[in-house]
Every structure is written in C-alpha cells, then in structure tokens.
Amino acid sequence: MTVRIAVALRDLASGRHDAAGQLKQLRQLCGDVMALRKGDHNAQRLRIEREKLDLELKEFEEQEAARKTHFKQPSKDPKDWVMSEETRDCIRAELKRLRSSDDHGMVG
C-alpha cells in the first residue's frame, strides 16, 4: 500500500496528467491513505484491547491467588482443626447465656 501511495505521489508531481486525471489520482490516493490509516487504527485498537485483557487476566489471577490463600482447604484430620481464641470466647459466652436462661426457667 505504501509503495502504491509513493508511486501515485510521484505521478502527480510529474504533471503527466491533465487536471481531471490528477484529481482522479488524488482521490484514489486519498482512498489509499484512508485505508492505510484505518488499518493502523484497527491494529492500535486491537493492541489496546489485548493489553486490557492481559491486565484483567493478571488482576483475576492475583485475586484468585489471594482467595486460595485466604480460604485454605481444611484438614480432614480433626487433630489439625484449630479454633481461634475469639471463636472459643464467643462459644463460651453463648453457652453461659444459655445455661443462665435455663437456670431461670427460660428457654431460648
């Protein structure tokens, strides 16, 4: 395409054609330049889309890795089960509250 445009420009500069012929060549040249630029724009748009998808994939993979480290698969062996002190305190408080309400003749 670039060679075609260069040849058309050389022909226009040579003055071999009459005004109508030069105008026709100029229109063709403009069409060629437009097609070339359209191809450049499409290539740029595709590059930007590819970069955007690569970035989204990277972010997804990072989030997925964070999820996997946050939610580890629990061990099948009950000896490995560990309850946080905070959870134990909550259970103790709830058991105490339930016992207290049973002692007063209330349920729930």
N, C-alpha and C positions, 0 to 999 in steps of 0.2 A: 504494500500500500504506500509506504513512504517513497519508494522508487517511482511509483506512478505519479505521486504528487510532485516530485522533483522534475520529472520529465515534462509534466504539464506546465510547471512554472517556467522551465527553460523555453518551451514552445511559445508561451505567452510573451516572454521577454524578447524573443527573436523577431516578433512582429510579422511573421509569415502569413498570418490570417487577417481577414478583414475584421471590422468591429463586431459584426454579428457572430463570426466564428470565435473571436476572442471571448465574447460574452458567453457563448455556449461552453467553451472550455473552462471559463471561470466558474460557471455554475457546476460543472462536473467536478472541478477541483474543490469547490465548497462542499459538495456532497461527500467527496472522498475524505476531506478533513473532518467533517462531521462524523462520518462512520469511524474514523480512526479515534477521535475523541470519545465517542460513545463506547468503543471497546476499552479505552483507558479507564473510563468512569466505571464500567462494569467490573473490570479487573480490580479496581480500587475498592468498590463496594464489596466484592467477594472477599478480598483480603481483610477488610474491616469486620465482616460477618464471621470469618474464620477466627480472627483474634478474639472477638466477643465470645464465640462458642468455646474457645480454648480457655478463656478466663472463667466462664461459667462452669466448665468441667473441673478446673482446678479448685474453684470455691466449693463445688459439690464434693469433690474428693476430700478436701480439708474438713468439711462439715461431717462427712461420713466417718472419717478417722476419729474426729472428736466424739462422735456418738458412740463409736465402738469402744473407745477408752472410758467413756463415762458410764456406759451400760455394759459392763463385763458379764459374760455368761457365768451364772452362779455354779459353784462346785456341786457335784452330785453327792459328795460325802458330807453328812451333817456335821462332822467334826470340824469342817472348814467354815461352817456358817458362823459369821461374826455379826453380832448385833451392836450397833453403836450405843454409847452410854446415854445419849439423848433418847433413843428409842426405848431403852430399858426404863429410863425415868418416866417416860410417858405411860408405859405399861404399868409400872408400879403405882403411879398416881391414879390411873383408871381403876386398877384392882382395889386400891384403898377406898376410892369413891364408891365402888360397887359394894364392898364389904360394909362400909359405913351406912349406905342406904338399906342393906339387908338387916343390919342391926336395929334400925329404926322402923323396921316393918314396911319399908318401901321397896318396890322393885322397879328398876329402870330408871 
